[in-house]
Amino acid sequence: MYRTILLILYLLILIPSITHLIRYRDVPSSRRLSAGLGVSGVLLAPTVATFLCELLVSVFSIGLFLIIILGGIGMLFKSVFR
């Protein structure tokens, strides 16, 4: 899951950066800005991917716990009121 999130982040960073580099190749300040944002994004992507991976695992665990608890309560009510 980590590698998938990292790949998505790389694509979200590099595609706009490269297209901006190509589109505005005549403007040096724009090229420097898009290259800098691309490099800084690539350097920060593993940290963000780690955070997102941990966040998704936590959200899925809490969701699974709630589904189990609510399903148990629902089955309890079904057995009591039938």
N, C-alpha and C positions, 0 to 999 in steps of 0.2 A: 504494500500500500504506500510505503514511503517513496519508493521509486516512481510510482505512478503520479503521486502528488508533485514530486520534484520535476518530473518531465513536463507536467502541465504548467508549472510555474516557469520553467525555462522557456517554454513556447510562448507563454503570455508576456515574457520579458523580451525575448530576442526577436520575435516577429515584428512588433511595432518599432523596435530600435533599428532593425535592419531596413525596414521599409522607409523609416524617416531618414536614415543615412542615404539611401538611394534617391529618395524624392528631393531632398535638399542638399545635394552634393556640391552645389556651387556656393553655399553659405558656410564659411569655416566655423563660425560660432555655433551654428545649429548642428554641424557634424560633431563638434567637440561635446556638446551637450548630450546628444543622443548616444554617442559612444560612452560617455561617462555614466549616463543612466543605465545603459546596457551592462557595463562592467560592474557597477555597484549592485544592480539587480541580480546578476549572476553570482556575486559574492554573498549576497544576503539570502538567496533562494534556499540553500540547505537549512538555514536556521528557521526560516518561515515554514518550510516543509515539515521539519521536526515538530514545531509548535502545532501546525494543522493536524498532523498525524495523531499527536497526543490528544488534541481536542476532539477529533472524530472518534477515537477509541473511547474517551470518556462519555461522549454523547450517546454512542451506541450502547455502552454498558448501562447507562441510566435508562435509556429507552427500553432495553431488554428487561431490566428489572421492573420497570413500570408495567410493561405488558404482562409479565408473569404475575405480579401482584393483582392487577386489575382483572386478569383472566381468572385467577383463583377466587377473588371476591365475587365475580360474576357467576362462576360455577357454584359457589356456596349459596348465593341467592337463588339460583335455579333449583338446587336440590332442596332448599328449605321451603320454597313457595310452590312446589309442584305436588 
